[in-house]
């Protein structure tokens, strides 16, 4: 690819903001900023420094980035503030560790510009580059586990759900309620897009591992646990009927396991010698019915909230179309 082919002029299609959340990325941030300025010369590159102890912010500013600071520690906090602060027609979110080539930013923008997608996901897994470059144990396994859970719970199969390279349009960005404080943000973005019926596109991208001296901030086990916790929390918030129906089924089945022998013995002898088993069986069945009732109530609440969200999206479209 030649230099002229790499450059993507965006002034004629609207404003583009490149969002770069950063924490101690002094080794790589200069190249990241320079690469995006080269590939997207009309775009604004925003670097939000998240309490770095090195020269990340100063280096980014020297290379022409718009530098701001976010005191609340965690990538989710940074992304939330970015979406609140920055107005643009299109957004590209990318890590500051130079693992995602800027040359793929055009491919991430094209589905948005064409109206084929509201969020576009940079897929590192399909072409195998993530497996070749990433040598951190369990990262691939964790990504696959999250993909399977989202497919099972929400019915949509992502090729790469935890990628940090993605794009979205203005309405998606301005109506996205960021709840997660940390690295769960990628999972939250993905689940929100699926649940709210946004158009999603996946674009295969190359991935390269961090350069020598640069260290990942992601903790495989602690952050992995937070991601799983986020999935279950959003399952409760977005699909309460499904969650509580499963809980109800478990309690009902347990109640039948405990209660059927008691009923059989009563039918045979007319006696109920195991009173504690009766009490336990009734309690389990009652808990199952109570769980089902909770699911029905919460499902009604969620449907009402979803209607309000859809009206908010319509208002947002109207606001920015004017």
Secondary structure, 3 states (H helix, E strand, C coil): CCHHHHCCCCCCCCCEEEEEEECCCCCCHHHHHHHHHHHCCCCEEEEEECCCCCCHHHHHHHCCCEEEECCCCCHHHHHHHHHHHCCCCEEEECCCCCCECHHHHHHHHHHHHCCCCCEEEEECCCCCHHHHHCCCCCHHHHHHHHHHHHHHHHCCCCCCCCCCCEEEEHHHHHCCCCCCCCCCHHHHHHHHHHHCCCCEEEEECCECCCCCCCCCCCCHHHHHHHHHHHHHHHHHHHCHHHHHHHHHHHHHHHHHHHHHHHHHHHHHHCCCCCHHHHHHHHHHHHHHHHHHHHHHHHHHHHHHHHHHHHHHHHHHHHHHHC
